[in-house]
Amino acid sequence: MKLACFTVILFIYSLALCANEKRAEPENANDFDTTVYNATSTLAQVLQLVKQKHYRPTKDLENSLYDGIDTFLSRLDPHSGFLGPKSYNNILNMMSGEFCGIGVVIDVTRQTKDRFLTVVDTICQGPAEKAGVKPFDKIVDIDGQVLEGMSTEEATAKLKGKQGTQVTIKIMRESKGIEKGDLLTFDIKRDVIKEQNSRSFLLNDQNVCYIGFNMFTETSVDQLEKLVEQAHKKRYKGIILDLRNNSGGLLQAAIDIAGLFVDKGSQVCVTKDKNNKEIERYVTKRKPISCSTPFIVILINNYTASAAEILAGVLKIHSDAQKKADKPIVILVGTKSFGKGSVQEIIPLSNDCAAKITTSLYYLPDGNSIQGIGIEPDVIVERTSPLPEQIAWFNANYGHEQALANYIKQDGIDNKEKEAKKPEQKKEVKGLLERTKEMLETDNQFQEAITIINLLNTAKSIAPKTVNNRPSAVDFLKNNYHSNKKIELTEIKI
Protein backbone atom coordinates (compact mmCIF):
# COMPACT_ATOMS: atom_id res chain seq x y z
CA MET A 1 0.00 0.00 0.00
CA LYS A 2 2.83 2.38 0.89
CA LEU A 3 4.46 1.67 -2.46
CA ALA A 4 1.24 2.43 -4.30
CA CYS A 5 0.87 5.69 -2.38
CA PHE A 6 4.43 6.63 -3.24
CA THR A 7 3.72 5.99 -6.92
CA VAL A 8 0.55 8.10 -6.84
CA ILE A 9 2.43 10.96 -5.17
CA LEU A 10 5.18 10.71 -7.78
CA PHE A 11 2.58 10.74 -10.51
CA ILE A 12 0.75 13.80 -9.12
CA TYR A 13 4.06 15.63 -8.64
CA SER A 14 5.01 14.88 -12.24
CA LEU A 15 1.71 16.28 -13.47
CA ALA A 16 2.26 19.42 -11.38
CA LEU A 17 5.58 19.91 -13.11
CA CYS A 18 3.85 19.41 -16.43
CA ALA A 19 1.32 22.09 -15.58
CA ASN A 20 4.11 24.59 -15.02
CA GLU A 21 5.77 23.44 -18.23
CA LYS A 22 2.49 23.90 -20.09
CA ARG A 23 2.45 27.62 -19.45
CA ALA A 24 6.04 28.05 -20.66
CA GLU A 25 5.94 25.88 -23.78
CA PRO A 26 2.37 25.17 -24.92
CA GLU A 27 3.31 23.59 -28.24
CA ASN A 28 5.19 20.74 -26.51
CA ALA A 29 3.32 20.56 -23.22
CA ASN A 30 0.70 18.07 -24.42
CA ASP A 31 3.36 15.66 -25.65
CA PHE A 32 5.26 16.04 -22.39
CA ASP A 33 2.11 15.47 -20.31
CA THR A 34 1.16 12.39 -22.31
CA THR A 35 4.63 10.89 -22.14
CA VAL A 36 4.90 11.48 -18.38
CA TYR A 37 1.42 10.03 -17.81
CA ASN A 38 2.15 6.85 -19.78
CA ALA A 39 5.67 6.36 -18.41
CA THR A 40 4.61 6.97 -14.81
CA SER A 41 1.79 4.46 -15.19
CA THR A 42 4.27 1.90 -16.47
CA LEU A 43 6.65 2.70 -13.61
CA ALA A 44 3.84 2.19 -11.08
CA GLN A 45 3.05 -1.21 -12.60
CA VAL A 46 6.71 -2.28 -12.57
CA LEU A 47 7.17 -1.26 -8.93
CA GLN A 48 4.03 -3.11 -7.92
CA LEU A 49 5.17 -6.24 -9.78
CA VAL A 50 8.57 -6.08 -8.11
CA LYS A 51 6.96 -5.81 -4.71
CA GLN A 52 4.61 -8.73 -5.34
CA LYS A 53 6.74 -11.15 -7.34
CA HIS A 54 10.47 -10.42 -7.17
CA TYR A 55 12.53 -12.79 -5.03
CA ARG A 56 14.33 -9.87 -3.32
CA PRO A 57 12.16 -6.79 -3.86
CA THR A 58 13.95 -4.55 -1.35
CA LYS A 59 17.57 -5.20 -2.39
CA ASP A 60 19.21 -1.77 -2.84
CA LEU A 61 15.79 -0.37 -3.76
CA GLU A 62 16.49 3.25 -2.87
CA ASN A 63 19.75 3.47 -4.82
CA SER A 64 18.15 1.72 -7.79
CA LEU A 65 15.39 4.31 -7.92
CA TYR A 66 17.90 7.14 -7.49
CA ASP A 67 19.96 5.71 -10.36
CA GLY A 68 16.84 5.69 -12.52
CA ILE A 69 16.19 9.38 -11.80
CA ASP A 70 19.83 10.21 -12.52
CA THR A 71 19.67 8.34 -15.83
CA PHE A 72 16.62 10.36 -16.85
CA LEU A 73 18.25 13.69 -16.01
CA SER A 74 21.68 12.89 -17.44
CA ARG A 75 20.10 11.89 -20.76
CA LEU A 76 18.69 15.40 -21.08
CA ASP A 77 22.22 16.82 -21.23
CA PRO A 78 25.64 15.87 -19.81
CA HIS A 79 25.58 18.48 -17.03
CA SER A 80 22.16 17.66 -15.55
CA GLY A 81 21.85 14.91 -12.98
CA PHE A 82 20.46 13.68 -9.70
CA LEU A 83 22.35 14.16 -6.46
CA GLY A 84 21.76 11.60 -3.75
CA PRO A 85 22.27 12.52 -0.09
CA LYS A 86 26.03 11.83 -0.13
CA SER A 87 26.72 13.65 -3.43
CA TYR A 88 24.55 16.62 -2.45
CA ASN A 89 26.23 16.91 0.93
CA ASN A 90 29.61 16.74 -0.79
CA ILE A 91 28.71 19.69 -3.04
CA LEU A 92 27.47 21.70 -0.05
CA ASN A 93 30.78 21.07 1.70
CA MET A 94 32.73 22.11 -1.39
CA MET A 95 30.79 25.37 -1.53
CA SER A 96 31.64 26.07 2.10
CA GLY A 97 35.30 25.25 1.49
CA GLU A 98 35.31 22.55 4.18
CA PHE A 99 36.25 19.28 2.54
CA CYS A 100 39.00 16.70 2.54
CA GLY A 101 40.08 14.84 -0.54
CA ILE A 102 43.11 13.56 -2.42
CA GLY A 103 43.90 16.73 -4.38
CA VAL A 104 43.16 16.08 -8.04
CA VAL A 105 41.60 18.21 -10.79
CA ILE A 106 39.31 16.03 -12.88
CA ASP A 107 38.19 16.12 -16.50
CA VAL A 108 34.84 17.96 -16.75
CA THR A 109 34.10 16.28 -20.10
CA ARG A 110 33.56 12.84 -18.55
CA GLN A 111 30.31 10.98 -19.24
CA THR A 112 28.66 8.43 -16.95
CA LYS A 113 29.29 5.68 -19.50
CA ASP A 114 33.06 6.36 -19.48
CA ARG A 115 35.14 3.71 -17.78
CA PHE A 116 37.61 6.13 -16.25
CA LEU A 117 38.04 9.54 -14.67
CA THR A 118 40.95 11.51 -16.15
CA VAL A 119 43.21 13.46 -13.81
CA VAL A 120 43.83 16.79 -15.57
CA ASP A 121 46.21 17.94 -12.83
CA THR A 122 47.18 17.29 -9.23
CA ILE A 123 47.13 19.84 -6.44
CA CYS A 124 50.68 20.79 -5.54
CA GLN A 125 51.87 18.91 -2.42
CA GLY A 126 48.45 17.29 -2.12
CA PRO A 127 47.95 13.64 -1.08
CA ALA A 128 47.63 12.37 -4.67
CA GLU A 129 50.80 14.08 -5.87
CA LYS A 130 52.76 12.83 -2.85
CA ALA A 131 51.50 9.29 -3.52
CA GLY A 132 52.70 9.43 -7.13
CA VAL A 133 49.54 10.20 -9.12
CA LYS A 134 50.33 12.20 -12.26
CA PRO A 135 48.37 14.43 -14.65
CA PHE A 136 46.50 12.45 -17.33
CA ASP A 137 46.37 9.29 -15.22
CA LYS A 138 43.03 7.54 -15.66
CA ILE A 139 41.24 6.46 -12.48
CA VAL A 140 39.30 3.26 -13.23
CA ASP A 141 38.45 2.00 -9.74
CA ILE A 142 37.73 3.63 -6.37
CA ASP A 143 37.68 1.42 -3.28
CA GLY A 144 36.91 -1.65 -5.35
CA GLN A 145 34.15 -0.08 -7.43
CA VAL A 146 34.69 0.35 -11.16
CA LEU A 147 33.74 3.75 -12.56
CA GLU A 148 31.79 2.60 -15.61
CA GLY A 149 28.17 3.64 -15.07
CA MET A 150 29.08 5.85 -12.11
CA SER A 151 28.30 9.57 -12.35
CA THR A 152 31.13 12.06 -12.03
CA GLU A 153 29.49 13.52 -8.91
CA GLU A 154 29.35 10.09 -7.28
CA ALA A 155 32.96 9.35 -8.21
CA THR A 156 34.05 12.72 -6.81
CA ALA A 157 32.12 12.06 -3.61
CA LYS A 158 33.92 8.74 -3.18
CA LEU A 159 37.29 10.46 -3.42
CA LYS A 160 36.33 12.82 -0.59
CA GLY A 161 35.80 11.99 3.05
CA LYS A 162 36.98 12.61 6.59
CA GLN A 163 40.53 13.82 7.10
CA GLY A 164 42.95 10.94 7.64
CA THR A 165 40.73 8.25 6.13
CA GLN A 166 42.13 6.15 3.30
CA VAL A 167 40.87 5.68 -0.24
CA THR A 168 42.31 3.13 -2.68
CA ILE A 169 42.34 4.00 -6.36
CA LYS A 170 43.49 2.06 -9.41
CA ILE A 171 44.79 4.02 -12.37
CA MET A 172 45.88 3.30 -15.92
CA ARG A 173 48.97 5.17 -17.06
CA GLU A 174 50.04 5.22 -20.69
CA SER A 175 53.73 4.96 -19.92
CA LYS A 176 53.09 1.84 -17.86
CA GLY A 177 51.59 -0.18 -20.67
CA ILE A 178 47.94 0.75 -20.97
CA GLU A 179 47.71 -1.55 -23.98
CA LYS A 180 48.46 -4.54 -21.74
CA GLY A 181 45.91 -3.50 -19.13
CA ASP A 182 48.51 -2.82 -16.44
CA LEU A 183 47.10 -1.06 -13.37
CA LEU A 184 48.78 0.98 -10.69
CA THR A 185 47.26 0.97 -7.21
CA PHE A 186 47.55 3.89 -4.77
CA ASP A 187 46.45 3.95 -1.14
CA ILE A 188 45.94 7.63 -0.37
CA LYS A 189 45.03 9.32 2.90
CA ARG A 190 42.54 12.15 2.52
CA ASP A 191 43.57 15.55 3.79
CA VAL A 192 42.44 19.17 3.77
CA ILE A 193 43.03 20.50 0.26
CA LYS A 194 44.56 23.95 0.15
CA GLU A 195 44.42 24.86 -3.49
CA GLN A 196 46.84 27.32 -5.01
CA ASN A 197 44.96 28.65 -7.97
CA SER A 198 47.46 31.12 -9.39
CA ARG A 199 51.15 31.56 -10.14
CA SER A 200 53.02 34.50 -11.66
CA PHE A 201 56.51 35.20 -12.97
CA LEU A 202 58.57 37.89 -14.64
CA LEU A 203 60.68 36.88 -17.62
CA ASN A 204 63.57 39.23 -16.93
CA ASP A 205 65.41 38.81 -20.24
CA GLN A 206 62.19 39.25 -22.24
CA ASN A 207 60.51 42.04 -20.22
CA VAL A 208 57.32 39.97 -20.27
CA CYS A 209 55.24 38.84 -17.28
CA TYR A 210 53.19 35.68 -16.87
CA ILE A 211 50.21 34.77 -14.69
CA GLY A 212 48.20 31.59 -14.76
CA PHE A 213 44.93 30.61 -13.05
CA ASN A 214 43.72 27.04 -12.47
CA MET A 215 40.31 28.47 -11.64
CA PHE A 216 38.80 31.83 -10.69
CA THR A 217 38.35 32.63 -7.00
CA GLU A 218 37.54 35.76 -5.02
CA THR A 219 41.23 36.71 -4.91
CA SER A 220 41.94 36.30 -8.65
CA VAL A 221 41.09 39.86 -9.68
CA ASP A 222 43.29 41.40 -6.96
CA GLN A 223 46.23 39.21 -8.00
CA LEU A 224 45.90 40.15 -11.67
CA GLU A 225 45.34 43.83 -10.87
CA LYS A 226 48.63 43.99 -8.93
CA LEU A 227 50.45 42.34 -11.83
CA VAL A 228 48.96 44.74 -14.39
CA GLU A 229 49.88 47.75 -12.23
CA GLN A 230 53.46 46.49 -12.07
CA ALA A 231 53.47 45.88 -15.82
CA HIS A 232 52.22 49.43 -16.38
CA LYS A 233 54.89 51.01 -14.16
CA LYS A 234 57.76 49.02 -15.66
CA ARG A 235 56.36 49.17 -19.20
CA TYR A 236 56.48 45.46 -19.88
CA LYS A 237 56.25 44.43 -23.54
CA GLY A 238 53.43 42.03 -22.85
CA ILE A 239 51.39 39.96 -20.40
CA ILE A 240 50.77 36.24 -20.81
CA LEU A 241 47.47 35.22 -19.18
CA ASP A 242 47.40 31.42 -18.95
CA LEU A 243 43.86 30.01 -18.81
CA ARG A 244 44.76 26.49 -19.94
CA ASN A 245 43.17 23.75 -17.83
CA ASN A 246 41.06 26.42 -16.11
CA SER A 247 37.66 24.85 -15.45
CA GLY A 248 36.04 28.20 -14.64
CA GLY A 249 35.25 28.86 -11.01
CA LEU A 250 33.45 32.05 -10.00
CA LEU A 251 31.78 33.87 -12.88
CA GLN A 252 31.84 37.11 -10.87
CA ALA A 253 35.64 36.87 -10.69
CA ALA A 254 35.79 36.59 -14.49
CA ILE A 255 33.50 39.65 -14.77
CA ASP A 256 35.73 41.63 -12.39
CA ILE A 257 38.85 40.62 -14.36
CA ALA A 258 37.21 41.80 -17.57
CA GLY A 259 36.55 45.10 -15.77
CA LEU A 260 40.29 45.66 -15.51
CA PHE A 261 40.53 46.07 -19.30
CA VAL A 262 37.14 47.20 -20.67
CA ASP A 263 35.02 50.29 -20.05
CA LYS A 264 32.75 50.43 -17.02
CA GLY A 265 29.28 49.10 -17.82
CA SER A 266 30.53 46.88 -20.67
CA GLN A 267 28.53 43.74 -21.23
CA VAL A 268 30.27 40.48 -20.35
CA CYS A 269 27.47 38.01 -21.01
CA VAL A 270 23.75 37.38 -20.67
CA THR A 271 21.83 34.22 -19.80
CA LYS A 272 18.80 33.16 -21.83
CA ASP A 273 16.28 30.42 -21.15
CA LYS A 274 14.84 27.82 -23.55
CA ASN A 275 12.46 30.44 -24.97
CA ASN A 276 15.39 32.75 -25.75
CA LYS A 277 14.20 35.09 -23.03
CA GLU A 278 16.96 37.05 -21.29
CA ILE A 279 17.23 36.01 -17.65
CA GLU A 280 20.19 38.03 -16.42
CA ARG A 281 22.69 40.50 -17.84
CA TYR A 282 26.24 40.72 -16.48
CA VAL A 283 28.23 43.95 -16.91
CA THR A 284 31.48 45.34 -15.52
CA LYS A 285 31.08 47.63 -12.53
CA ARG A 286 34.47 49.29 -12.26
CA LYS A 287 36.70 51.58 -14.25
CA PRO A 288 39.56 49.91 -16.12
CA ILE A 289 43.07 50.44 -14.79
CA SER A 290 45.86 52.14 -16.71
CA CYS A 291 47.95 49.70 -18.69
CA SER A 292 50.79 50.78 -20.95
CA THR A 293 51.58 47.16 -21.82
CA PRO A 294 50.62 46.94 -25.50
CA PHE A 295 49.76 43.25 -25.82
CA ILE A 296 48.06 40.54 -23.77
CA VAL A 297 48.39 36.97 -25.01
CA ILE A 298 45.79 34.60 -23.54
CA LEU A 299 46.67 30.91 -23.62
CA ILE A 300 43.70 28.55 -23.97
CA ASN A 301 43.21 24.85 -24.63
CA ASN A 302 40.45 22.23 -24.72
CA TYR A 303 40.25 22.26 -20.90
CA THR A 304 39.61 26.02 -20.76
CA ALA A 305 35.94 25.95 -19.77
CA SER A 306 32.96 27.93 -18.53
CA ALA A 307 33.92 31.26 -16.90
CA ALA A 308 37.48 30.99 -18.25
CA GLU A 309 36.40 30.75 -21.88
CA ILE A 310 33.76 33.43 -21.30
CA LEU A 311 36.55 35.77 -20.15
CA ALA A 312 38.72 34.88 -23.17
CA GLY A 313 35.82 35.47 -25.54
CA VAL A 314 34.76 38.75 -23.92
CA LEU A 315 38.25 40.26 -23.98
CA LYS A 316 38.63 39.19 -27.61
CA ILE A 317 35.32 40.80 -28.62
CA HIS A 318 35.93 44.07 -26.76
CA SER A 319 39.50 44.26 -28.07
CA ASP A 320 38.10 43.93 -31.60
CA ALA A 321 35.75 46.86 -30.99
CA GLN A 322 38.11 49.26 -29.23
CA LYS A 323 38.92 52.39 -31.24
CA LYS A 324 41.48 54.07 -28.98
CA ALA A 325 45.00 52.73 -28.46
CA ASP A 326 44.78 53.18 -24.67
CA LYS A 327 44.11 49.50 -23.91
CA PRO A 328 46.15 46.37 -24.59
CA ILE A 329 45.48 44.35 -27.76
CA VAL A 330 44.31 40.85 -26.86
CA ILE A 331 45.56 37.82 -28.83
CA LEU A 332 44.33 34.27 -28.17
CA VAL A 333 46.89 31.50 -28.60
CA GLY A 334 46.62 27.72 -28.23
CA THR A 335 43.76 25.40 -29.15
CA LYS A 336 39.97 25.70 -29.17
CA SER A 337 38.37 25.92 -25.73
CA PHE A 338 36.00 23.37 -24.23
CA GLY A 339 32.65 24.94 -25.10
CA LYS A 340 30.65 24.82 -21.84
CA GLY A 341 28.20 27.68 -22.06
CA SER A 342 25.34 26.28 -20.00
CA VAL A 343 24.00 27.27 -16.58
CA GLN A 344 23.00 24.69 -13.98
CA GLU A 345 20.77 25.18 -10.97
CA ILE A 346 20.97 22.85 -7.98
CA ILE A 347 17.43 22.50 -6.66
CA PRO A 348 16.93 20.84 -3.23
CA LEU A 349 14.51 17.90 -3.05
CA SER A 350 13.13 15.75 -0.27
CA ASN A 351 15.21 13.08 1.51
CA ASP A 352 18.32 15.32 1.46
CA CYS A 353 18.60 14.98 -2.33
CA ALA A 354 18.83 17.55 -5.11
CA ALA A 355 18.43 17.88 -8.86
CA LYS A 356 21.06 19.61 -10.95
CA ILE A 357 19.29 20.94 -14.02
CA THR A 358 20.50 22.98 -16.96
CA THR A 359 18.22 26.02 -17.11
CA SER A 360 19.86 28.51 -19.50
CA LEU A 361 22.81 29.31 -21.76
CA TYR A 362 25.44 32.05 -21.66
CA TYR A 363 25.67 34.46 -24.60
CA LEU A 364 28.65 36.71 -25.29
CA PRO A 365 28.35 40.41 -26.26
CA ASP A 366 28.32 39.52 -29.97
CA GLY A 367 25.13 37.51 -29.43
CA ASN A 368 26.77 34.10 -29.84
CA SER A 369 26.85 31.29 -27.31
CA ILE A 370 29.97 29.24 -26.70
CA GLN A 371 27.85 26.19 -25.85
CA GLY A 372 29.18 23.17 -27.76
CA ILE A 373 31.37 25.45 -29.89
CA GLY A 374 34.05 26.99 -27.70
CA ILE A 375 36.39 29.87 -28.45
CA GLU A 376 38.72 29.69 -31.43
CA PRO A 377 42.26 31.01 -30.86
CA ASP A 378 43.71 33.63 -33.21
CA VAL A 379 46.90 31.58 -33.48
CA ILE A 380 46.63 27.79 -33.28
CA VAL A 381 49.55 26.24 -31.42
CA GLU A 382 49.22 22.57 -30.51
CA ARG A 383 50.95 21.35 -27.37
CA THR A 384 53.97 19.34 -28.49
CA SER A 385 56.17 19.34 -25.41
CA PRO A 386 57.19 18.00 -23.01
CA LEU A 387 57.65 14.73 -24.86
CA PRO A 388 55.65 11.67 -23.77
CA GLU A 389 57.64 9.43 -21.43
CA GLN A 390 58.04 6.71 -24.08
CA ILE A 391 59.55 9.13 -26.62
CA ALA A 392 61.76 10.76 -23.99
CA TRP A 393 63.04 7.31 -22.98
CA PHE A 394 63.59 6.34 -26.63
CA ASN A 395 65.54 9.53 -27.34
CA ALA A 396 67.68 9.01 -24.26
CA ASN A 397 68.60 5.44 -25.21
CA TYR A 398 68.69 5.47 -29.02
CA GLY A 399 69.73 7.74 -31.86
CA HIS A 400 73.31 8.43 -30.81
CA GLU A 401 76.65 6.63 -31.00
CA GLN A 402 76.86 5.92 -27.27
CA ALA A 403 73.75 3.72 -27.53
CA LEU A 404 75.65 1.22 -29.69
CA ALA A 405 77.44 -1.73 -28.07
CA ASN A 406 81.25 -1.48 -27.98
CA TYR A 407 81.32 2.03 -29.43
CA ILE A 408 84.77 3.63 -29.63
CA LYS A 409 85.39 5.79 -26.60
CA GLN A 410 87.78 8.71 -26.70
CA ASP A 411 90.52 8.72 -24.13
CA GLY A 412 89.48 10.49 -20.98
CA ILE A 413 85.81 10.85 -21.93
CA ASP A 414 84.63 7.73 -20.11
CA ASN A 415 86.33 8.74 -16.88
CA LYS A 416 84.82 12.20 -17.01
CA GLU A 417 81.36 10.71 -17.52
CA LYS A 418 81.82 8.47 -14.50
CA GLU A 419 82.98 11.41 -12.43
CA ALA A 420 79.99 13.44 -13.58
CA LYS A 421 77.55 10.77 -12.47
CA LYS A 422 76.25 11.41 -8.99
CA PRO A 423 74.30 9.07 -6.76
CA GLU A 424 70.58 9.45 -7.15
CA GLN A 425 68.98 11.57 -4.50
CA LYS A 426 65.49 11.22 -3.20
CA LYS A 427 63.18 13.51 -5.11
CA GLU A 428 61.81 16.38 -3.08
CA VAL A 429 58.18 17.36 -3.28
CA LYS A 430 58.29 20.65 -5.13
CA GLY A 431 56.01 23.59 -4.60
CA LEU A 432 53.62 24.97 -7.19
CA LEU A 433 56.01 27.74 -8.30
CA GLU A 434 58.97 25.38 -8.77
CA ARG A 435 56.84 22.86 -10.62
CA THR A 436 55.36 25.56 -12.86
CA LYS A 437 58.83 26.89 -13.67
CA GLU A 438 59.96 23.44 -14.79
CA MET A 439 56.82 23.00 -16.87
CA LEU A 440 57.16 26.37 -18.60
CA GLU A 441 60.78 25.65 -19.54
CA THR A 442 59.57 22.90 -21.89
CA ASP A 443 56.15 24.37 -22.75
CA ASN A 444 56.09 25.17 -26.47
CA GLN A 445 52.77 27.07 -26.26
CA PHE A 446 54.22 29.36 -23.60
CA GLN A 447 57.38 29.86 -25.64
CA GLU A 448 55.36 30.66 -28.77
CA ALA A 449 53.41 33.24 -26.75
CA ILE A 450 56.72 34.98 -25.94
CA THR A 451 57.70 34.87 -29.61
CA ILE A 452 54.36 36.43 -30.62
CA ILE A 453 54.75 39.27 -28.09
CA ASN A 454 58.26 39.97 -29.36
CA LEU A 455 57.12 39.84 -32.99
CA LEU A 456 54.25 42.26 -32.34
CA ASN A 457 56.53 44.66 -30.45
CA THR A 458 59.05 44.61 -33.30
CA ALA A 459 56.28 45.41 -35.78
CA LYS A 460 55.01 48.17 -33.46
CA SER A 461 58.43 49.85 -33.44
CA ILE A 462 59.06 49.53 -37.18
CA ALA A 463 55.61 49.75 -38.77
CA PRO A 464 53.09 50.71 -36.05
CA LYS A 465 50.11 50.84 -38.40
CA THR A 466 50.40 47.10 -39.03
CA VAL A 467 49.53 46.34 -35.38
CA ASN A 468 47.69 49.45 -34.16
CA ASN A 469 44.48 47.51 -33.41
CA ARG A 470 43.43 43.91 -32.88
CA PRO A 471 42.18 43.13 -36.42
CA SER A 472 45.40 44.45 -37.98
CA ALA A 473 47.55 42.62 -35.39
CA VAL A 474 45.75 39.34 -36.12
CA ASP A 475 46.23 39.85 -39.88
CA PHE A 476 49.90 40.61 -39.29
CA LEU A 477 50.35 37.36 -37.37
CA LYS A 478 48.52 35.34 -40.03
CA ASN A 479 50.88 36.70 -42.68
CA ASN A 480 54.13 36.57 -40.73
CA TYR A 481 53.82 33.87 -38.08
CA HIS A 482 53.92 30.27 -39.28
CA SER A 483 53.88 28.00 -36.25
CA ASN A 484 51.55 25.02 -36.86
CA LYS A 485 50.52 26.58 -40.16
CA LYS A 486 50.23 24.23 -43.13
CA ILE A 487 53.17 24.75 -45.45
CA GLU A 488 52.65 24.27 -49.18
CA LEU A 489 55.69 22.97 -51.04
CA THR A 490 56.27 23.11 -54.78
CA GLU A 491 59.11 21.18 -56.34
CA ILE A 492 61.86 23.18 -58.03
CA LYS A 493 63.22 21.25 -60.99
CA ILE A 494 66.96 21.75 -61.32
Steps between C-alpha positions, in 0.01 A plus 500: 500500500783738589663429165178576316463826692856594414429436132183711508688786667775475239240503227317806639831683548595425140170640377555814709832549327327450168247768585779750556666385179172546314496872564859543379490283188143429386594342168688215673313482829238251380766259377690538826185443708405192300847350517527559876152355557573182303852451637394561860218249462748244372738580786219449753421160348866393503546602864186315601614187314840516667339527840265208437713258300873573517706263714680792671283808446679724751862435396664843455158640408570862589826522305340325203224759487751783543706357213188498284435869572864583428484313169195702398663833584843420357342400168359851468853642485842405642494761778158418648469225757361377828689548824441244771551592866876431496569682170283797598668529838838483328410795275376701799831437675695604191306826486585570863866418439501230769594173336775242500608314192803372312579817304426435134344713225271282291388509138165684475426332165446156655175314431335245729563225245877568502708235670747742653543841658791697352726695734562833324738615774597435860495755779855595590619312812158338530450135604468373141817671380696375802374146433620514139184577301579700186304723261313302232487184711166325456321392818306180425415374849428663837495279809423193293224657292554543127405840360305385195138604554591721796422872476783749532336646812486157663861426407609837640307434820680168543837672476404736783447417864618562854855621551742212554278231349640290217374453146644245256503587132615306195630696204609428145809687386607505137869474577436188706350298219135593470477270199575201724245604761760568769359676807668704768348499848529792744390506863449868577409669827251783462603840627387862498559633149653845489486591136742746348312633204750747358869544425687794348849570369706769333711399202789735569684458169178544300332779702181293495292387799295184541202409718299182493173402671379143558159643583349836595455580869419813698869595511571459126415856397720654772794281396467594133444868580829516694682335210351740244592801716858374516501439125375855444767658722787301350360515146512129432477397134218260569296293745438128459170398663493120523146359514590148387341226711289767672160343566338835581421566863320819601333682212506824701880476518515472120271806472723698738812399303336618179434830680874556526524541121161613363288809562273514803153367420625278215300186444674174588220253434128437534308184587197394297248226568356240260262762358793731422381734772776696674527396864796702623750747358855522636699823457825639639460729799839666527723729301786333313851553633779670308709256302784608274579138413404478132414131468330229705533143376240263647588131492203264465451130434224238491480503882436876514133493599202698624596833663856473365392476137236768558779734615717411198210559263394828662849651494538393137169661399561827686857519369360467147265793561736740676581813299756668726852366552478545879433132576704187432433298183383150590625197303377145566756223457473122537214268408121530498340522844263245650165657413300488826255786478214360706366599842400242760277549801520267799146465632450334843258206518362285778708233678811724495528466121523757222460533125763673291323633193621704206272804485664749261795580274763774510523741206798725431470870403497411129181299554664159459508219753812295561288195585633198309719728287768654719734788425733482202854632557645762265819295473473121520792345686467133591673378814802299388720500808602366740546173315300194609699276734540228235651742246721663763628155601555403135695819429714448808592143405509503119604727216858569605834320481521429873189280474690250284679205662881525509507851355845660480562716803739792490774501757396677815133536405382188682670601823349846487154351449546276802616794707201703385256233611370564848305266723128538461340712765151465630269729309363787703137598480511829315272794553261638241739777389796264453287248315352770276847633419613155388186456292534837327862428406379225265158647414494580128168690521645729766816550296298580187305758702831674581598489133166656399539784753851570373386487137213742565728740689752495215223580252373776732842668502563468126155522341248596772202513265529126437413424865316811622179306575395140553375422146822632344715317759320172427548551124867576559545175692317298234736636235825487695469230765510140380496273803267202439397656170471265203794552268448452127804370314558514126784307344775700331636307204874550467 
